[in-house]
Amino acid sequence: MDFTFTEEQQAAAEAARGVFAGVAPDAVPSPALTRGAVADDFDRALWARLASADLLSLLLDEEFGGAGLDAIALCLVLREASKVLARVPLLESSAAASALQAYGGPELKSSLLARAGRGEIVLTVAANGRTGHDPAELAVTARQNDTAGAAGATGTGDEHGAGGPGEPGAGEWVLDGVQTVVPWAYDADFVVVPARTGDDRSVLAVVARGHEGVVLAEQISTTGERLGELRLESARIADRDVITADGAWEWLHALLTTGTCAQALGLGERVLAMTGEYAGKREQFGHPIATFQAVAVQAADRYIDLRAMEVTLWQAAWRIASGAPGALPASGDVAVAKIWASEGVRRVVQTAQHLHGGFGADVDYPLHRYHAWAKHLELSLGPASAHEEALGDLLAAHPLG
């Protein structure tokens, strides 16, 4: 079998390295020294450069101005982004656009996808549920109202300058519930919200920021980034802006989780490189500490963690991209990848802090920022224990051998 990346995938990674080459991980105040968010917005200048390099439209088809690539290409780009702690909603916006393309209706796709690929609008996803531990689709209820709402009841995207979804149609959905820690909630133009219907189906609603019945409350991540608690209070969403196709949320969740694994891998690789550079220069008893057996063994263990994170990531991304069958559903490969990503990135940054000694806690040195981002990625979309439980359920339902 050929496990090499295609020319198109390698070109995407090369373009990403060029865009991220000048990005400084300490371009915003340290979260350790900041009371509140480290910045009011994401890096718009970097976002524009990503758009110019066609990296925001990787997964979109040619009719929407995209390259028609797959989850593997996106993960290659995300891997490079996390090495410099790029403050952009690349994963969320790309994954949301890809889900809309795969499962959305013609009106929804024509109004959003090309503009999302050009970076003119930003999408995000409410994927963490009410507490961050319960399934996101259970945190919001959706009931269908076949009678069209009164004029202006649903609001429109034009009310907040983005245009697109939200115009009244032949029917509407009413959403109630709370989604916590929504990334880039204050910066995105639209939030894709999973919800559960009365007949136990999952739907995806595309909700405009500022929509009537939507309330945001500020939350701050360990990274210092501003997140949002999204509260839906009888929010009326036009029928055309709700995706009811079977499997849409599950596919989107799998892509988000796999993308998070790619971010954890890139971050871990950069941290281990920083540790190697430091250990090669830091001398103790007249010798670089990298020559000490105890240091070398710890670094080697973390290298093994990274290789395990890498192989499980590409297995999951390949299952999503190809749709190939396996002994378990693709969600099993995604769970394995997230288990390794969560545990592995935590071990990598902990070892790095240990081997750096007090220097690792210096706020003028970027390692503490990587540690904060690693903790966020470890817990995003579920810690290792949650995915171990999900994997156990899958193994019970699909006995191997």
N, C-alpha and C positions, 0 to 999 in steps of 0.2 A: 504494500500500500504506500501511496505517496502522501506524506504529511507536510510537505512544503506549502508555503502560502503562494497563492496565485500572483501573477504580475500586478494585477489591479489592487490586490490587498497590500502587497509590498509598497506600491506607489502611494497608497493612502497613508501608510505608516511613515513613509519618507516625507510626505507633505506635512504630516503632523509634527514630525521632528523639526522641520524648518520653521513652522509657525510658533512652536513652543520654545524654540532655542533661546529667545530673548526674554522669556518670562521669569521673573524673580519670585521665589516662593515667599519672600518676606516683603512683598510690595505693599501690604496693608499692616496696620498695627497688630502687635502680638495679641492673641486671645487671652494670654496670661495677664496682660496689663490693661485690657480693655473692659470697661464696665458696659456691657451691652454688645451690639454688633460691631464687627471690625470695619464694616463699610455699609453704606446705604444701598448699594447696588452691586451687581456682579461686574466683571471686567468687560465693559462694553467695547473698548478698543480691541481687545483680544477676540471678542465675539465677531466683530467686523472682519478681522483678519481670517478667522475660520470660515466665514461666509465667502470671502474673496477666494479662498483656496478650495472652495466647493466641499468643505468637510462637514457642513451642516446638512447636506443633502445626499450623503453617501447612500442611504438606504432607500431613497426615493427613486421611482421609475423615471425614465427620460421625459415622459409627458409632463412631469412636474419639475423638470430641470435637474433631476438627480442622476447619480451614477449607476443606480441599480445594483449596488453591492449588498453584502449580507452582514449578519451579526458578527462574523469573524473580523471583517474590516472595521466595524465600529469598535470592537474590543481592542484591536491594535491601536486605534487612535486614542481611546480612553486610557490605555496603558501609558502612552506618552504624556497625556494630559496630567495624570496623577503624579508623575515624576517631578513636576514643577508646581504641584498643588494649584492647578489652573482653576480659577474662580469663575466658571461658566457652567450653565445648565446643559452641557453637551449631551449627557446621558439621557436626562429626562426629556428634553425636547426631541432628540432623535428617536427615542423609543416610542414616545407618544405619536409622532408623525408616522412612524412605521406601522403602528397599530391602526391608525386612522386609514392609512393606505390599504392595509390588508382587510379591514373589516368595516370601514365606514361607508356611508352612502355617497352617491355622486356629488350632491350639493356640499356636503361636509368636506369632501376631498378637494373639490374645486375652489372652495372659499379659503382653505387654510394651507394646503400642502406646499404649493409653490412659494408662498410668502414665508412659510417656516423654513424652507430650504435656502431661501435668500437671507435669512436672519432678520427679516422685517418684523416678524412676530415670534414670541417665545412661548413654548408649551411646557407644562410640567405635569406631574402625576401625583395624586394623593394616594400613596401606596402603603401607609403605615397604620391605618385603622384608628380606633379611638384612643388606644393606649400605647401603640407601638408594638404590641405583642399579639393582639387578636387579629384575625383575618380582616384585611381592609374592606372587602366587599360586604362584611357584616356590620360595619360601622354606620352605614347610610342605608336608609330604606327608600325605595323608588316605587311609586304607584302611578299608574297611567290614568290620565284624565282625557277621555276621548272628545270632550267638548272643548273647542278652542277657547283660550282665555280672552279676556277683554283686551282691547288694543292697548299695547304698552305693558301688559302684565308680565311678559317674559323679559323685557328689556332687549337691547341689541348691543352687539359688539361696538357699534359706532359711538355709544355713550361714553366709552373710555378710549376712543381713538384707535381701536384695533380693527374694527370691522369684522364681519364674518358671522359666526353662529349666534343664535339667540332670537331670531325673528319669529313671530307667531306663525304657526302653521295650522294644519287641520287638527292637530292634537297636541298634547303636552304631557310631560311627566312632572311629578311633584316629588322633590327630594328633601329628606329630613335626616339629620345626623351630624356627626362630628368626625373629622379626620385630623389627626395630629401630625406634627413635624413635617409639614408639606414643604419640600425644598423649593426655594426661589418663589414662594407664594406671593410675595410683595412685588416681584419683578416680572413674573410671567403674565402674558396677556390672557391665556386660557389654562384652566386646570382640568385634566382628565380625571374624573371621579368614579371609582367603582362603587356600585350599589347593588342591593339585593331586593328582588321583587317579592311580592306576596306568594308567588308560586315557586319560590326558591330558585330563581334564575339570577345570574349575574349580568349586569348591564354596565356600560361605560357612558357617562354623561360628560359632554364637553361644556364646561361652565366658564363664562367670561368673568375675569376679575372685575369686581364692582357690580356684578349682577344683583338684581333685587333679591333679597333673601339670603345673601352670602355675607358672612361676617368673618373678618380675620382678626386673630389675636397674635401678637408677636411672641415667638419663642427663639431662644438662642442655642445653637449647637455647640458642642465641645470645640468645634473648629472656629467659633466666633462668628459664623455666618448666621444671618437672620432667616429663620424658618417661620412657618405660620400654622396656627391652629385654624382649620377651615370649618366654620359652623354653617350648616345649611338649615334654614328655617323656612320650610314650605317654599323652597326655591322652585320656580316653575321654569322648566326647560323644554324648549320646542322639540317636537318629536324627531325632527331631522337631525338634532344634535345629540341623540341618544343611540348608542350602538347596542343592538340586542343580539348580535350573532353569537352563537355558541362558541366558547373557547377564546373569545377575544381578550377577556381579562386575564385568563390563565397564561395566554401567550405573552401579553404585555408584561405581566409580573415576572415570567421566566426571563425575558430579555432584560428587564431592569436588574434582576438579581445577578444575572451573568455579567452585565456591564459593571456592577459593583465589584464583582470578583476581579475583573480586569483592572479596575482602579486600585484595588488592594495589591495586586501583583506589581503594577508599576511603582506604587509607593514603596513596597517592600524592597524592590530591586534598587531603588535610589537610596534607601536608608542603608542597605547592606554595603553599597558602594561608598557611601559617606563613612561608614564604620571602617571599611578596609583602608580608606585614605587616611583616616585619623590614626588607626592602629599602626600603620606603616611609618608614621612620623613621631608618634608619642613614644618617648624613651623612658625606660625604667631600669635601674641597675645597669645603665650603660648600653641597653639594647632596646630596639623597637618592641613594643608589647606584642606586635603581630607575630614575633618569633617564639612567643611563649606557647607551650602546648595547650594550656587551658583556654587561652584566647582563640587559638586556631581551631580547636574542637568546637567551641561555641559558634564560631563563624561558619564552620562547615555544616553544623546542624541546621543553621538558618538557611544556608544555601540549599540544603535538601528540602526544607520547607517550601522555598520558592519554586523549586522544580516540580514539587507535588502540586502546588497551587497552579502552576502553568499548565501541566498536562490535564488536570481536571477542568480548568477553564476552557481549554480548546476542545475538549470532549463535549462539554455542555454547549459551547457556541456552535460547534459543528452539528449537534443534534437539532438545535433551533434553526440553523441555516438550511440544513438539508432535509429535515423532516424524516430522516432515516429511522426505521424501526429498531428496537433494541429489546433486550431482556426485560427492561423496565421502561416505563414512559420517560420522555425527555426530562420531566420534572425530577426524576431520580438522579440524573446526571447533574442537573442544576443544584440539587440539594448537596450532592457530594462536593461540587465545586465551592459552594458557599461555606460548607463545614471547613474545608481546607483554607479558604480565604480568611475566614474569621479567626480561626485558631492560628494560622500561619502568620498573618500580619501582626497579630498581637505579640507573638513570640519574637518576631523580627525586631519590632521597635523596643520591646523590653530588653532584649539582649544588647541592642544598640545603646540604649541609655546606660546600661550596666558597664559596657566596655568604654564608653566615653567618660564615665565618672561624672564629676560635678560639671564638667564642660557641657554635658548633654542638656543640662537644665539652664544654661546661660540663654537669656532671652535675646541676646544679640547673635546667637547661632541658631540656624533653622530647625535643628533636630526636634525641639519641643513642639514645633508646629506639625511636623510629620506624625509625632506621637498622638497629638490631638485628632488629626484627620484619620489616623489608623483606628482609633477608638470609635469614631463616628462610622467608619466603614464596617468595622467589626459587627456593630449592632444594627446597621441599616438593613431593612427588609428581613430582619430576624437574625439572632445570634446563632452560633453553631448548634446549641442545644435544641432550638426550634426546628432546625433542618434535620437534625438527627431523629427527632420524633417523626417528622414528615417522611423521612426515608424508611423508618421502621414501619410506618403504616403502608407504604408502597410495597415493601418486601412481604408484608403479611398478605396483601391483596394479590401480589404476583410472585408466588414462591419460585425461587430459582432452582433449576435442576429437576 
